[in-house]
């Protein structure tokens, strides 16, 4: 894995986007079912196209979130539910979800959507707080 840029320039963000996309491609190759059992929820959390898009768009904005994405399997498996909230019906990426589950592993936040149609749990986004504000 190449070095992850820590800056906030457009070039740094683009580099982090590519790192995240490349990581997901490798992760999917190693996890062909595209899902991991969460110990706390006792349910599988699936990774779908939406997961990749939403995550690379958001997590690439800061270094800490990009690093967090690289722990995807650990986060999906071990994050603990801390909150639930209704999905925003008028938001394009959330309208397919009944509600959003907020899970945490340390300072890393995992947002998981409960799909309306089939009740699948789908990874929506991974983020971590910035340290250098």
N, C-alpha and C positions, 0 to 999 in steps of 0.2 A: 504494500500500500504506500502510495506516495505521500509526502508531507502535506498536511492540511494547512492551507493558508489561514492566518489569524486575522487578517485585515478586513476592512469593510468596503473596499473598492469593488466596482463592478466585476473586475477580473477575478478578485478573490471569491466573490459570490458565485460566479460562473464556474470556477474551479471546484468549489465545494458542491455545487449542483452535480457536476460530472462525477465526483467521487461518490456521492450518494447513489446516483443512477448505476454506476459500475458495481457498487457494493450490492445493491438489490439484485442485479443480474446474477452475480455470483451466488448470493444467498438463495435465490430461486433455483439455480442449478443444483445446489446442495440440499435443498428442501423442496422436492418436486410437488409435495402435497400443498405447499404454500400456507402451512398452518402450524401452530405450536400450541400445546396444551398449557393453559395458565393454571398454575397450582392453586391460587386463591379462588378463582371463579369456577374451577373444575370444568372448564369448557375450552374448546379450541378457539384461538383467535386467528383469523385468516388474513393473509396479505393479498390484496388485490391491486389492480391498476390504480384505483383511486388512492390507495395507501401510498404508493410510490410517488404519484404526482403531488398530493397534498404535503407529504413529508419533504420532498426535495424543494418544493417552493418555500416552505416555512423554515425547515431546519438549516438550509444553506445560508440563511441570513446571519447566523452567528456560529462561531467556531465550536462552542460548547454543545450546541444542538447537533452539529455535524458529527462530532465525536460520539455523542449519545446514540445516534443511528447505527453506528458501527457495533453497538452492543445489542442489536435487534433481538436475537434469540433469547438472551438473558432477560431482557426487558419483557418480552412477550410472555415468557415462562414465569417470571418471579414478581412482576409488579402487583401491587396490592390496591384494591378498590378504595378510593377516598371520597368520591362524589359521583353523583349522577345529575344530568340536566337534560331538559328536552332539546332535541335537535331543532335548528332553525329551519323551518319549512320553506322560507323564501331564499335560502342560501343554496346555490346550485349544488355544491358538494355535500350538503347535509340533508337535503330534502328526502333522500332515500332511507334515512335513518329515523327510527322511532324515538331513540334517545341516545345520548352520548355518555359513556362511562369514563370517568377520569381515574386513572390508576397511576401510582407512583412507585418508583424504585429509587430510593435515595432522593436526589434532587431532580431526577428525570421524570418528566410527565408523559404518560402514554394516554392518548385519547382513542377510545374504541367506540365505534358506532354499532348499534343494534339495528340490523336491517329490518325494515317493515315487512318485506315480501316473504322472507324465509327464516327470520330470527337469527341469522348468522351474526357472529361478532366479527367485525372487520376493523383492523388497525386503521385509524384515521390519521393520526399524526404523533410524532415524537418530538419533544422539545426539552431544552434545559436552559436555566437562567444564565444570562451573560454575567461574567465576573468583572469585566473592565469597563463599567459605565462611566 
